[in-house]
Structures are given as structure tokens and as C-alpha cells.
Amino acid sequence: MTERILRIGTRASALALWQAHRVADLIRAQPGAPAVQLVHIKTEGDLRTDIPLWAAGGRAFFTREIDRAQLAGEVDIAVHSLKDLSTLIADGLELAAVLEREDPRDALLTRQGTSLRDLPQGARVGTSSLRRRAFLLRARPDLTLVELRGNVPTRIERLEQGKYDAIVLATAGLKRLDLAAHIAAHLEPAVMPPAVSQGAIGVCARAGDEPALQWLRVLDHAATRVAVTAERALLRRVEGGCQVPLGALAIINGDGLSLSASVCALDGSSSIDCEDQARWAGEAAQPALAAAAALGVRVGEQLLARGAAGIIAQQRAPATVELP
């Protein structure tokens, strides 16, 4: 009988490959684990580098082709930055594991090593994120925002070439690629609320595919799963199928969970902040996950009740972002 090979679908960027290799190593470490093979898949997000991410029209920009490969049986599991994964997972697939979260904060990288506050007036800051754009302008309305695409090392290289005064990247990716030395300052959640699920790695499998699922369940990190369940439920409640200038962070404290979230106008002129908590009895997973999902919906409804829908609607016709 031919030994089964567990095929892992992944993008080919340095960060995506780090994440896929991490999952592969965790699978290989289990007794009796099958052989593992990485399969590189190009997504629309990798090919369409000519447009800003916010103009891509949907949240599956970096995952759709990998989903199709899974459903077609070309790969068995897929590894994603969870923040890239739609809150509505494709029919026939399931989020089988969420790895322990790395630092969820954003990081500021500058040529002079300065903080956000100390950037010069009108400094050129590179970002491809609506969320980062909005909250940067909330903190510093004078900044000049410049579109920034490419993988993490490429973005850092462009900063060092002088095309930007600063760029904003996820701390987690920088740490995973041993590039944290480039960080000039961490942007705390009060200033720059992180993207939903930022810092977490998601592993998807075909629904009911027990030969694959048996190797993934043990990888699921309970506390991270609870936190991202709340954040993803919040985003699903408010996003309406488009990218949203929204940041959120859920934090577990014992048998409780706090969730803070902010929606910001694209020009930074106004924002809405909400925070709420949930508690559950016992250590069973299902009550915690149910409480987290309900908390996410509740905070989403609070944001909408306070006027978030009007702010979100502005995203459908965003102002021009300068290109480098």
C-alpha cells in the first residue's frame, strides 16, 4: 500500500512558507504522522500587485485559489494567516486548527528609528491596509499615505531605499521572519487596533476528512481559538462582505473574555469604540466558544447602533491613495 502524503497548500511568500513549515513540523512531531509535502499555490493577491488591497473587492484575495485546490482534492490542508481568511469559510471546508497567537500588534518601521509621534510633518507612510490608513490618520492627520504592496522583506527594502519615511507591518510576521530588529516602535491597540485574528495561523481541512483532521486537532490552541472566535464573529456581524476600517482585540482573563473594537473613518476624522466582556462556567470548550461568538455579535451590534454603518459605507468609495 502506498503511504499517504499529507499535502499542505500554501502561498510561496517567505512568511507563508514559514507558517506552512511550522504546521508541517508540528504534524511530523506526532507519533505515526504521515509524510508531509508543501504545495505552492499562487493566489489572486500574489498576482494582482497593481491594485491596492482595499480595491480588491472581497476578503478571499489571498485564499480563494487555495480553497479551490482543497475542494478539488489537489491539497489536503491549507495554512493561512488567519486575518486573511474570510469569516465565511467556503462550503466543504472547516477551520480545523488555530495555532497559538503571536504578538497581535502592528509595528512602525522608520528610516530614522523614530516613533509615530516623532515622524516629521507630512511624512510618507506606506501601507496597503484600510484599517491602518484610517487609524494612522486618526493619530496623525498630517501624514501622507502611500500604497505599499509586496512581501515583508520587499517592503522593508523599499523603506530602506528611501521610498517611504515609515511603513507599518504586523509584529507577528516580523518576529517569525527574524526581522523584529527593524521595528522602531510598537503601535499599541489603543492607537492602532489590530486586524481581526492578527498574529494567529489558521489551518483548514475538508469537512469530515478524518485522515487529515486527526493530525490537526491537537494543534488547536484553546485560548487563541476562543479569542479569534469573538473577533471573527464581530467582523462577520459588521463587515457586509467588504473590507472594513475596523480593528479588534479579544483577551482572555481566566474564565472571562474582553473584546474591544474600533471603527474609524478613512480620513481619521471620527471613530467609534466599543468594549464588552463575557464569562462562562467550567473549562469545557463549547461554552467558551459559544460565549465568545455571542460577545463578538454583541460588540458588533453595539458598533452598528452607534453609527459604524455610516463610517463603513465610506469605504465603498475611498479617497485616492498615493502610489510610490
Buried (B, 14 or more C-beta within 10 A) or exposed (E): EEEEEBBBBBBBBBBBBBBBBBBBEBBEEEEEBBEBEBBBBEBBBBEBEEBBBBBBEEBBBBBBBBBBBBBEEEBBBBBBBBBBBBBEBBEEBBBBBBBBBBBBBBBBBBBEEBBBEEBEEEBBBBBBBBBBBBBBBBBBEEBEBBBBBBBBEBBBEBBEEEBBBBBBBBBBBBBBBEBBEBBBBBBEBEBBBBBBBBBBBBBBBBEEBEEBBBBBEEBBBBBBBBBBBBBBBBBBBBBEEBBBBBBBBBBBEEBBBBBBBBBBBBBBEBBBBBEBBBEBEEEEEEBBBBBBBBBBBBBBBBBBEBEBEEBBEBBEEBEEBEEE
